[in-house]
Amino acid sequence: MRPDEEFVGHALVEFLGGASRASVSDGEDPPDLYLHVGISRIGVEVTRLSQFTFESDGRLGNRNKQDIFGIRILDKLDAEVGQRLPEKIGLLIELCIPVQNARSFKKSLKQWVEEIAADPKKGFKEERKIEGSKVTVSVIEQQPIKRKIHGLVTNKNSLTYIPMNAHLLLEDRILVKDKICSGLSKPIWLALLNDYCLADADTYADAGLHLKLNHCFERIFLVSDQGAVNELFIGA
């Protein structure tokens, strides 16, 4: 099992009463794993709920993958430029992604940050367009800590309406996984590991009640990144 599948499997075991009541083993992919409860063996397919982006060509993208690009840039700037800043001074960088040319964007941003770090003035804040994307850099006062460059990553191709995002994520994951699992031996459960932290169990529960889908899953579960498990009921 992958680490996320193992995490979900153990969370479901705890939800079902612990190791004295249930156990988990590898699946054939699909399903990703099996739960053993008494004499029953239940196939469980695991998938992640990650926020969509809406690309210009009509495709749905994965926001987490795009955000990682921005996070890695911020981490690299902190490692390569951050320690040049005075002891109680840091930078706050706000990135808007995706960018038109990743290589040129990284080079231009680093040059600008190096210029600011060479003479950081308290209260400084400036916005620029780099490779078609807005970037804001602010000089901030901070306590002496190891990290000197902090950041925010926003995505211009994502929706900000949380209930709609939750609805779309549930619908997509259920339909995609139904195609994969419909021919498997029953029962089959679906476990949704929530990567979209802005939507909680109540948000997904409400979205599920408004979905009208036929699917092969006997039960569908939402698993948080803390291991909390909630059962979702999808309208048919």
N, C-alpha and C positions, 0 to 999 in steps of 0.2 A: 504493500500500500504506500501511496505517497503520504508525506507528512500531514497534508490537509485531510486526506481520507482517514488516516489513523486518528486524527484529532476528532473528526466528526463521529467515527465509530465509537470512541470512548465516551463522547458526550451522550450518544444515544444509549449506550449501556447504562450510564448513570441515570438517565431519564427513565429507563425501564426498571430501575430498582437496584442497580449495582451488579458487581461481579457474581453475587450469589444467585441472581435471577437471569442474567444474560451474558453473552460473550460475543466476540467479533473475530472474524477470520477473513483472509483474502478472497476476493471475488475473481471472476474470469475477465472482467473489464470488457464488456459489461456483464453483470453489475460490478461496481467497484469493490464492494465488500458484502459479507454475509453477517447477519445477526442471528445468533442462536438463542432462542427463548424456549425453554423446556424442550419439547421434541420438534419444535418448529424451526425451520431455516428460512430466513427472509432475505431476499436480495435487496441491496440498497445502492442506488445510484447517487453519486455525490457531484454537486456542481456549485460554482460560485455565483453570487449575485454582485456583479461589478457594474458601476454606473456606465451607461451608454454615452457615446458622443454621436452626433448626427453629422456625417461627412457631406461635403458638397456634392458628391456623386450619388447621394441617396443611401449609401451603406451605413450600417450601424458599426461604430467603433467601440473600443474598450478604453474608458477614460483612465483606468489605473495604469495601463501601459503607457499612455501619453504623459500622465503625471510623473511617472518614474523618470522620464527624460528630464523634466524640470528639476526634480529632486536631486538627481545625480549632478546636474550642473551646479546647484547650490552647494552640495557637499564638496565638489571639486574646488569651487571658489573659496570655500572656507579653509580647505586644506592648503591651497596654493597661495592665497592672498590674505586670508584672515589674520594671520599672525603678524602681519605688517602694521596692523592697527594699534593705536595706543591702548593702554591697559583697560580703561573704562569706557572705551568707544567700540561700538559695533555697527554693522550695516543691516538694514532690513531691505530685502529685494523682493519685489512683487513681479512675478512672471505671468504672462498670459500666453498660453499655448493652444494649438500647435503653431510652429513657426514654418516659414517658407523654405529656408535653407539652414539645416541644423548646424553644419560646420561653420558657415559664415556667422550665424547667430552666436555661437559659443565664443568665437574669436573676437567679435565686436564687443560682446558683453564683458569679456574678461579685460579687454583694453580699457573700457570705461570704468570698471570697478577698480582697476589698478590706479587709474588717474585719481579717483576719489580717495582711495586708501593712502595715496602719497601725501595728501593734505586734507584730512577729513575735518570739515567745519560743523560744529554743533548746530543742529536745526536745519542742515542741508536736506533738501528733498527735490528731486528732479525726475521728470518723466520723459522717455524717449520712445520712438518707434524703431525697432531693430528687426529686420527681415519680416516686416509686416505685422509685428506683434508689439504690444505695449509693454514697456518695462519701467518700473519705478524703483529708484534707489533712495533710501533715507539714511542719514547718519543718526544713530541713536546712542543714548547713554545707557550703560549696563554695568552690573556688578562683575567683578573679575571671574569669568568662567572660561572654560576651554574654547567653546564655540564662539566665534566672533561674527560670522555672517549667517543671518537667519533669513527665512523666506516664506513666501506664500505662492502657491501655484493655482491659477485659475484657468479654466478651459472655455474658449469662446464658442465651442461646438456642443456644449452640454446644456441641458435644460436645468433651470433652477427650481422647478415645481416638483417637490418631493413626492406627493402622491402619484403623479403621472409617471415619474421615474420608477416607482415601486410597481405600479401596474404593468408597465412595459417589461420590466425585468422578470417578473413572475411569468407573464405570458410567454415570453421568449424562451426561458429556461424549461418550462413545462412542455411546450410544444417540441422543442429540439430534443429533449430527453425522452419524450414519448415515442418519437420515431426510432430512437436507438433501442428502447427497452420493450416496445410493444410485443415483440416475439419471444421474450424470455419467459421462463417458467414463473408462475405466480406463487406467492405474493411478491410484489415489488414495491418498495417504498422509495421516495425521493427526498434527499436531504439537501437543503439549500444553505450553504455557508455564506453569511452576509458580509460582504466587503463594502457595502454602501452604508457607511455609518450614520448618514443623515436620516435614514429610514429605520425605525425600530419595529418591534414585533407587532405593535398595534397598527402601525402604518401598513405593514404587509397583510395583517389579518383583514383590515378593511378593504384593501385592494383585492384580496382573494375572494371576498364575498361578492365583488362586482364583476369577477371574471366568469365567463360561461364557456368552459372548455371540457371536452371529452378527452380523457387520458387513461393510461393503464395503471396508474399508481393507486394502491390501496390507501396509503397515507402519505402526506407530505409534511415535512418538518423544516422549520427555520432554526438554524444554529448560529448563535452569535460568536464573535471572536473571543468571548469569555467562556464559551461552552454552554451557555443557557439554551435550552431547547423549548420551542413552542410549536404545537401542531397547527397547521393552516388548513382551512376548509375552503376548497375551491368550488364555486357554484357550477352546476352542470346544466 
